[in-house]
Amino acid sequence: MQEKKKVSIAPLWALIKRHWAMFLGAAIATIINVLIGFITPAMLAELFDYYLGDMPSRFPAYINNAIQALLGSKDNVLSNLWMFGLALVIIQIIKGAFSYFKGIWCAYASEDSAKHLRDRLYDHIQSLPFGYHVNVVTGDLIQRCTSDVETVRRFLNVQLMSVFNSFFMIVLALALMMPVNSKITIISMIPLPFMLIFSWRFFNVVIKAYQNWEEAEGKMSTVLQENLTGIRVVRAFGQQQEEVAKFEKVNNAHHQAGMKTAPLDALYWTSGDLFSAIQTLIIIGICITEAYYGRITVGDMVILITYSGMLMGPTRQLGRILSDAGRSLVALDRITQVLNTPSEPEEPEAIKPSLQGDIEFQDVSFGYEDKEGVLNHISLTIPSGQTVAILGATGSGKSTLLHLLQRLYEPSNGRITIGGIPLENIDRKHLRSRIGLVLQEPFLYSKTIRDNVSIAVRSAAQRDIDRAVRDASAYDFIQQSEKGYDTLVGERGVTLSGGQKQRIAIARTLMKENDILIFDDSLSAVDTQTDNAIRRSLQERSRNITTIIISHRISTLSQADIIFVIERGAVTQKGTHAELIEQDGLYARIYAIQKGSALDADHVSE
Amino acid sequence: MQYQEEQDFSKHINLGTWRKLLGYGAAFKGKFLVIALSMTMLAVSDVVMPLMTRYGIDNFVVPRTLEGLTGFLLFYALLLVVQVISIYFFILKAGQVDNGMGYTIRREGFKKLQELPFSYYDRMPVGYLMSRMTSDARNLGEAFGWGLVDMVWAVVYLLASIISMLLIDWRLTLMILLVVPPLAVVSFYFQKRILKSHREVRKTNSRITSAFNEGIMGAKTTKTLVREEMNSREFQEISSTMKTISIRAAVLSSIYLPLVISISSIATAFVLTEGSGLVLRGIMTLGTITAFFNYSLSIFEPIHNIAATLSEMQRMQAAAERVVSMLETESDIKDTPEVISTFGDSFHPKKENWPPITGDVRFDNVSFKYKDGETVLKNFHLDVKAGETIALVGPTGAGKSTIVNLLCRFYEPTEGTIEIDGTDYKKRSQLWLQSNLGYVLQDPHLFSGTIRDNIRYARPQASDDEVYAAARLVSAENFILSLENGYDTDVGESGNRLSTGEKQLISFARAILSNPRIFVLDEATSSVDTQTEALIQHAIEKTLEGRTSFIIAHRLSTIRNADRILVISDGETAESGTHQELMAKRGQYFNLYTNQFMEEQAKAVLDEKDHSSKS
């Protein structure tokens, strides 16, 4: 966690500035609270020395005048002692009110900052380029969005004001104790710096132990999760004994790591208590001695002991927070890194033309950061309104080619036009909303099937949903499930098969208005019959729509107006089914494999 | 990690549940005792502290003498030492109990989970089980360790301070006690509300995590559907809810503490008013009033602790019930005591007594019903000679998987018997059967670790050469050696760094290495590329050689090669025979074959997984 490089304080400052008024209010409430906190002991001291004893008042004249104006003379107070009690309660209530305000202001400011960070992260992540999401490490990114935000929130909510509180408390206590008795004050301060440094340094050790513990917990849950999801394998191979031993190892490691935190925790807290015990003992000893020599009164003693006692908590806290604050800055830095990742650039001049035109790839090349030459000078034309099929081996670049059409990537060379308009002049969102792209492994949201189907449109009539679902051959299986359209998909709902997911993805794409439809091998998990049925209904549905299909099924490919064969980032064959089976090439080979293996299977049966 | 959350609030605390859990904490008796003892000492010394101040004021400061100061300071020091030591031990021991209870619950739970039948797993999503074993176990550990700490301190402190005050002045004591009932009411009310609101915050927080999860995993789809704005709007709804309820929770907490402190300040006010009068009349000393002043300031603490602990226990009641019910679930598939005494149980097998297995399998009039009464299999007969290959085909839900699960004794027949080598398999141990089984699932499951570990999974003692031979036999060696670290390549969590096809090949090698007599294969239909497809086909053939095999079949070639094909329909054998026989019959199989398998075959050959969008 603790990174060596310097992290900037600027993002934190920016967050505080957003709610400066509330933080200021909370700070003022904190100060007032600290001040009021010093009143009660002083009141008690005054009661003991002045009212009950025969010492002069400890307050300066102007305060005394105020008290007299409020409560009357000493005799009046003594015959109405309840006024003291009432004053005490009122002070407590005022203090309570300020601490309430401090609490809610801090809560409001920190919760709103957390919301602000979360919303910005969410929006920004969505606006990051497609390539970023292909390579993203999901776990790490989620951690930045959740636990790092939480760390920052906690800092703003609790720790920021605690630092302030501790600081003020120490300064004010010193200022108020010094006039009472400077010797005792100075002596009582001696343990404080030690405690601060100790608490700061030692807390880091404790935190490390807790991090080890959390790591061990992660390992333990991995073993557990794998065992539970693979319970069939465990049983089928009779490995219960070994699994128990394996789990015992990680469970025990986690246990041991936890056991290491216990003595550290105990030592950390006890050592603080030891410091304050020593301090208390010293002060009491000196106070009694000083009182014996008449240098302090009972009231002084009450003040000195109470005030110095009030210092211990904040000092210890200060040490802990100081070592925690570093972590908050690191967390915020990790968040800022995400927010600073460049997103897809805004293009205010981009146009939103009709996409009903020929699609032309002119000498297009493309490579990924870690993989060059995915597409090598490809040129091809897809006539408007036609159905085009693409066949290619794994890694041939065919999916990339189609991803370029939605501007999910930008070509490194050459250009793509639709109806003669260069793609880079067309607004990305417009492009994507008019081109229906069904990915091979579509993602369904954890919503109902109905919501998933209508997810790309603002509102949807049941009739349209029914039609899209029927056209995607998804109607039957949806109707067969218990809750029909209201079946919940995903984590907490049903697990759909690959083919079912693909069909819902097709239905949701059909819901919107498309000029171009692209199926990126997105019928791979449905059977051939369904594949045929879907394509038949597509043809009826969308006569004028340019349709591009990536497939490995000859039955699918053969029905296209034109077939392109792509190998190693280049078009190697082009033509109709009839033309291509006559040519020596990949297409004919695949065609032969199908026939050949069918023959082979027949042969076995003889 | 995010696990499914269940209902986590139960109305009443049921001590029986807690007592049962405490049974698992028997090992911690000593630690519980130390905690109780330290907390008692701490509470008593906390009560003595104000008395020390009183003694100091009345005996040294007011009379202005130093006589006996050394003794006083020594005693004071002793008291502080007792406190420091008590604090050290309670934190240490509570931490140990907290960890130890969690560890024990997980250990026992894990063992239980290894024994529980599949019918239990059918009911329980993995997410639920995970949350029992992780967050529930951890929270219960905390409740035991720290709950005891708070409770003992609060009760002892309350009693001791009342006694101490009564001994000094009963009238002032009663005045202080006057605020206890309102304090209790307020504390209980607020603690309940606060815990409830924290629970809401936690739930919303896990919704936020899910939303981020979905936002990130679905980002590519979102982009292609141009759904960014709607997603943002939906997310902002959740994040706004989070803000609102977090602030609401903060408001409750912000009111609570000032409120109880204000209430207890009323007690302080009484003490000051009454006490001062008594001091003036010379009945009470300054030391005594100081002591009462201090008592009145801390009277809310034990009340707060009790309220907080009880609310926490109430909150944990549901978790306690969940864990206890998991630990107490009885497996409905159990070896009889006689079987265990001869063959050992799952954790202590007596392999020396295990008879060798030939592989004859006989289903005799087997029926199977689920607990809810749904019949899946009816009067099923099947006689399989060792070495035969049986293919099971038929529509989803017809009962193919049930037959295989019964064979593996993942379930037991509700009627009839299953015999292995002529003996009812209930007369042998589960482990005996399962150690002789090979099982390859449609969705191959690997464990974290290296490829070598995974192949060796069923026989950890196998030599490297045996591992290589197994991999070679299923033609997995080529791809394994092409990886940077070869056999020592880390497969990632659940094998996620490998493709499905690669995982499948490794799961075949794993099955081969275990050298099972009976082999079960749930054949995959998932699309793997042509080359891998051929490799898997080859691996299947190698694996089946010479073993009794049951295959839930999708692939044409597997079915054609089978010695017998059973068409299962509605829990019964509709047709049975070789491929030729069944084709000649022109019945269900013929239809299935012509409609589905031809296409399956075509698809299998043509489908190539497309990786081009990735690097």
Contacts between the chains, C-beta under 8 A, distances in Angstrom:
chain1	res1	chain2	res2	distance
A	44	B	272	7.8
A	44	B	290	7.9
A	44	B	293	6.7
A	47	B	272	7.0
A	47	B	276	6.4
A	48	B	286	5.8
A	51	B	276	7.2
A	52	B	276	6.1
A	52	B	279	5.2
A	52	B	280	6.5
A	52	B	286	7.0
A	78	B	280	6.6
A	81	B	272	7.3
A	81	B	273	4.8
A	81	B	276	4.8
A	81	B	277	5.6
A	82	B	269	7.8
A	82	B	273	4.8
A	84	B	269	7.7
A	84	B	272	5.2
A	84	B	273	6.4
A	84	B	276	6.7
A	85	B	268	7.6
A	85	B	269	3.1
A	85	B	270	6.5
A	85	B	272	5.1
A	85	B	273	4.1
A	86	B	269	6.6
A	88	B	265	5.9
A	88	B	268	5.8
A	88	B	269	5.0
A	88	B	272	6.3
A	89	B	262	7.0
A	89	B	265	5.1
A	89	B	266	5.9
A	89	B	268	8.0
A	89	B	269	5.0
A	92	B	261	6.2
A	92	B	262	4.9
A	92	B	265	3.8
A	93	B	258	7.9
A	93	B	262	5.2
A	93	B	265	7.9
A	95	B	258	7.2
A	95	B	261	8.0
A	96	B	257	8.0
A	96	B	258	2.8
A	96	B	259	6.8
A	96	B	261	6.4
A	96	B	262	5.1
A	97	B	258	7.2
A	99	B	254	7.2
A	99	B	257	7.4
A	99	B	258	5.3
A	100	B	254	4.8
A	100	B	255	6.1
A	100	B	258	5.5
A	102	B	254	7.9
A	103	B	250	6.1
A	103	B	251	7.7
A	103	B	253	6.8
A	103	B	254	3.0
A	104	B	247	7.1
A	104	B	250	6.1
A	104	B	251	5.7
A	104	B	254	5.4
A	106	B	250	7.8
A	107	B	246	6.9
A	107	B	247	5.3
A	107	B	250	3.2
A	107	B	251	7.3
A	107	B	254	7.1
A	108	B	247	5.7
A	108	B	250	7.9
A	111	B	242	7.6
A	111	B	243	4.6
A	111	B	246	4.6
A	111	B	247	5.4
A	111	B	250	7.4
A	112	B	243	6.2
A	114	B	242	7.7
A	114	B	243	7.3
A	114	B	246	7.9
A	115	B	239	4.8
A	115	B	240	6.8
A	115	B	242	6.8
A	115	B	243	4.6
A	118	B	208	6.7
A	118	B	235	7.7
A	118	B	239	4.8
A	118	B	242	7.8
A	119	B	232	7.5
A	119	B	235	6.9
A	119	B	236	5.7
A	119	B	239	5.7
A	121	B	212	7.7
A	122	B	211	7.5
A	122	B	212	6.9
A	122	B	215	5.7
A	122	B	231	7.7
A	122	B	232	6.4
A	122	B	235	4.7
A	122	B	239	7.7
A	123	B	228	7.6
A	123	B	232	5.3
A	125	B	215	6.1
A	125	B	216	6.2
A	125	B	219	6.5
A	126	B	215	6.6
A	126	B	219	6.3
A	126	B	222	6.1
A	126	B	223	7.6
A	126	B	228	4.5
A	126	B	231	6.3
A	126	B	232	6.9
A	127	B	228	6.9
A	128	B	219	7.4
A	130	B	220	6.1
A	130	B	223	5.8
A	133	B	216	7.5
A	133	B	219	4.3
A	133	B	220	5.2
A	133	B	223	7.7
A	134	B	220	7.2
A	134	B	613	7.0
A	134	B	614	6.4
A	135	B	615	7.9
A	136	B	216	6.6
A	136	B	219	7.8
A	138	B	213	7.5
A	138	B	216	5.5
A	138	B	217	6.4
A	141	B	212	8.0
A	141	B	216	5.6
A	142	B	209	6.9
A	142	B	212	5.3
A	142	B	213	5.9
A	142	B	216	6.3
A	145	B	212	4.5
A	145	B	216	8.0
A	146	B	205	7.8
A	146	B	208	6.8
A	146	B	209	5.1
A	146	B	212	6.3
A	157	B	250	7.7
A	217	B	134	7.7
A	220	B	106	7.7
A	221	B	1	6.1
A	221	B	130	6.9
A	221	B	133	8.0
A	221	B	134	5.6
A	222	B	448	6.1
A	222	B	493	6.0
A	223	B	448	7.6
A	224	B	106	7.9
A	224	B	110	7.2
A	224	B	130	6.6
A	224	B	133	5.7
A	224	B	134	7.3
A	225	B	1	7.7
A	225	B	126	7.1
A	225	B	130	6.2
A	225	B	494	7.8
A	226	B	445	7.8
A	226	B	447	5.1
A	226	B	448	6.3
A	226	B	493	7.3
A	226	B	494	5.7
A	227	B	110	7.6
A	227	B	113	7.5
A	227	B	114	8.0
A	228	B	113	7.0
A	228	B	121	7.9
A	228	B	126	4.7
A	228	B	129	5.5
A	228	B	130	6.7
A	229	B	126	5.6
A	229	B	445	6.5
A	229	B	494	6.7
A	230	B	445	3.9
A	230	B	446	8.0
A	230	B	447	6.6
A	230	B	494	7.5
A	231	B	113	7.6
A	231	B	118	7.6
A	231	B	121	6.0
A	232	B	118	7.6
A	232	B	410	7.3
A	232	B	439	7.0
A	232	B	441	6.4
A	232	B	445	7.5
A	233	B	439	6.7
A	233	B	441	6.9
A	233	B	445	5.0
A	233	B	457	7.7
A	233	B	507	8.0
A	234	B	114	7.1
A	235	B	118	7.9
A	235	B	408	7.2
A	235	B	410	6.5
A	235	B	434	5.7
A	236	B	408	5.9
A	236	B	434	6.1
A	236	B	437	5.2
A	236	B	438	7.5
A	236	B	439	3.3
A	236	B	520	7.2
A	237	B	434	6.9
A	237	B	435	7.4
A	237	B	437	7.1
A	237	B	438	7.9
A	237	B	439	6.9
A	237	B	457	6.5
A	237	B	458	3.9
A	237	B	510	7.8
A	237	B	514	5.8
A	238	B	346	7.8
A	238	B	430	8.0
A	238	B	431	4.9
A	238	B	434	3.9
A	238	B	435	3.7
A	238	B	437	7.4
A	238	B	458	7.7
A	239	B	457	6.8
A	239	B	458	6.6
A	240	B	114	4.2
A	240	B	115	7.5
A	240	B	346	4.4
A	240	B	347	6.6
A	240	B	431	7.3
A	241	B	346	6.5
A	241	B	347	5.1
A	241	B	348	7.9
A	241	B	349	7.2
A	242	B	460	6.3
A	243	B	114	6.1
A	244	B	110	6.5
A	244	B	111	5.9
A	244	B	114	6.0
A	244	B	347	6.3
A	247	B	106	8.0
A	247	B	107	7.8
A	247	B	110	4.8
A	248	B	107	6.7
A	248	B	110	8.0
A	251	B	103	6.0
A	251	B	106	5.3
A	251	B	107	5.9
A	251	B	110	7.1
A	252	B	103	7.3
A	254	B	103	7.3
A	255	B	99	5.7
A	255	B	100	7.1
A	255	B	102	7.8
A	255	B	103	4.0
A	258	B	95	7.5
A	258	B	98	7.5
A	258	B	99	3.5
A	258	B	102	7.6
A	258	B	103	7.6
A	259	B	95	7.7
A	259	B	96	6.2
A	259	B	99	5.6
A	259	B	100	7.9
A	261	B	95	6.4
A	261	B	99	7.9
A	262	B	91	7.2
A	262	B	92	5.3
A	262	B	93	8.0
A	262	B	94	8.0
A	262	B	95	2.9
A	262	B	96	5.2
A	262	B	98	7.9
A	262	B	99	6.7
A	263	B	92	5.6
A	263	B	95	7.8
A	265	B	91	5.5
A	265	B	92	7.7
A	265	B	95	5.6
A	266	B	87	7.6
A	266	B	88	4.9
A	266	B	89	7.5
A	266	B	91	3.8
A	266	B	92	4.0
A	266	B	95	6.8
A	267	B	88	7.3
A	269	B	87	6.3
A	269	B	91	5.6
A	270	B	84	5.6
A	270	B	87	5.2
A	270	B	88	4.2
A	270	B	91	7.1
A	273	B	83	6.8
A	273	B	84	5.3
A	273	B	87	5.4
A	274	B	84	5.2
A	277	B	80	3.8
A	277	B	81	7.7
A	277	B	83	6.8
A	277	B	84	5.9
A	280	B	80	6.9
A	281	B	73	6.8
A	281	B	76	6.1
A	281	B	77	5.7
A	281	B	80	6.2
A	284	B	56	6.4
A	284	B	73	7.4
A	284	B	76	6.5
A	285	B	69	7.5
A	285	B	73	5.4
A	287	B	61	7.7
A	288	B	56	6.0
A	288	B	60	4.6
A	288	B	61	6.1
A	288	B	66	7.2
A	288	B	69	6.1
A	288	B	72	8.0
A	289	B	66	6.7
A	289	B	69	7.5
A	291	B	60	7.0
A	291	B	61	4.3
A	291	B	64	7.0
A	292	B	60	6.8
A	292	B	61	7.8
A	292	B	64	5.5
A	292	B	65	6.8
A	292	B	66	5.1
A	294	B	64	7.1
A	298	B	57	6.0
A	298	B	61	5.5
A	298	B	62	6.8
A	298	B	286	5.6
A	301	B	57	7.4
A	301	B	61	6.2
A	302	B	290	7.0
A	305	B	53	7.8
A	368	B	615	5.6
A	370	B	615	5.1
A	371	B	615	4.7
A	374	B	612	7.0
A	392	B	612	7.6
A	393	B	608	6.3
A	394	B	529	5.7
A	394	B	608	5.2
A	394	B	609	6.1
A	394	B	610	6.0
A	394	B	611	5.2
A	394	B	612	6.8
A	395	B	610	8.0
A	395	B	611	5.3
A	395	B	612	4.8
A	396	B	612	6.0
A	397	B	612	5.3
A	398	B	610	7.2
A	398	B	612	6.1
A	399	B	610	5.6
A	399	B	612	4.7
A	399	B	613	4.3
A	400	B	612	5.6
A	400	B	613	6.3
A	403	B	613	6.5
A	406	B	223	7.9
A	406	B	224	6.2
A	408	B	220	7.9
A	408	B	223	6.7
A	408	B	224	7.4
A	429	B	226	5.1
A	432	B	223	6.7
A	432	B	224	6.1
A	432	B	225	7.5
A	432	B	226	4.6
A	433	B	226	4.5
A	437	B	224	4.5
A	439	B	220	6.9
A	439	B	221	6.6
A	439	B	224	6.7
A	440	B	610	6.0
A	442	B	221	6.2
A	443	B	217	6.2
A	443	B	218	4.2
A	443	B	220	7.0
A	443	B	221	4.0
A	445	B	214	6.2
A	445	B	218	6.2
A	446	B	210	7.2
A	446	B	214	6.3
A	455	B	225	6.6
A	455	B	227	6.3
A	455	B	230	7.8
A	456	B	225	4.4
A	456	B	226	7.2
A	456	B	227	6.2
A	491	B	4	7.6
A	491	B	127	7.7
A	491	B	210	7.3
A	492	B	4	6.6
A	498	B	526	6.9
A	498	B	527	7.8
A	505	B	221	8.0
A	508	B	225	7.2
A	509	B	225	7.7
A	512	B	225	7.8
A	520	B	610	7.6
A	520	B	613	7.8
A	521	B	610	5.1
A	524	B	527	5.2
A	524	B	607	5.7
A	525	B	526	7.8
A	525	B	527	6.2
A	527	B	596	7.1
A	527	B	599	5.4
A	527	B	600	7.3
A	527	B	603	7.0
A	528	B	599	4.0
A	528	B	602	6.3
A	528	B	603	6.2
A	529	B	595	7.6
A	529	B	599	6.6
A	550	B	610	7.1
A	552	B	606	4.0
A	552	B	607	5.2
A	552	B	608	5.3
A	553	B	602	7.0
A	553	B	603	6.7
A	553	B	606	5.2
A	553	B	607	7.9
A	554	B	602	7.7
A	554	B	606	6.6
A	555	B	602	7.2
A	590	B	606	6.4
A	593	B	530	7.2
A	593	B	605	5.3
A	593	B	606	7.6
A	594	B	602	5.5
A	594	B	605	5.4
A	594	B	606	6.2
A	597	B	601	6.8
A	597	B	605	5.2
A	598	B	598	7.3
A	598	B	601	6.3
A	598	B	602	7.4
A	601	B	556	5.3
A	601	B	557	5.9
A	601	B	560	6.5
A	601	B	601	6.6
A	604	B	557	6.7
A	604	B	560	5.5
A	604	B	561	7.2
A	605	B	560	5.2
A	605	B	579	5.9
A	605	B	580	6.8
